[in-house]
Amino acid sequence: MGQFDWFGSIGATPEAVAVLNDQPILFTILLIVLPEQKKKKEKKKPAPKK
């Protein structure tokens, strides 16, 4: 039983669980990088309409 097997119970594919169990640093990267990307996207203003 791996560290991230519980992800399967919330809908993660078996492949995703296997990758996270094999490379747990990816979980940390996802927690740090994805929220930062979302913040950058929210700061962009919509293009002015003509």
Order of alpha helices (4+ residues) and beta strands (2+ residues): alpha-alpha
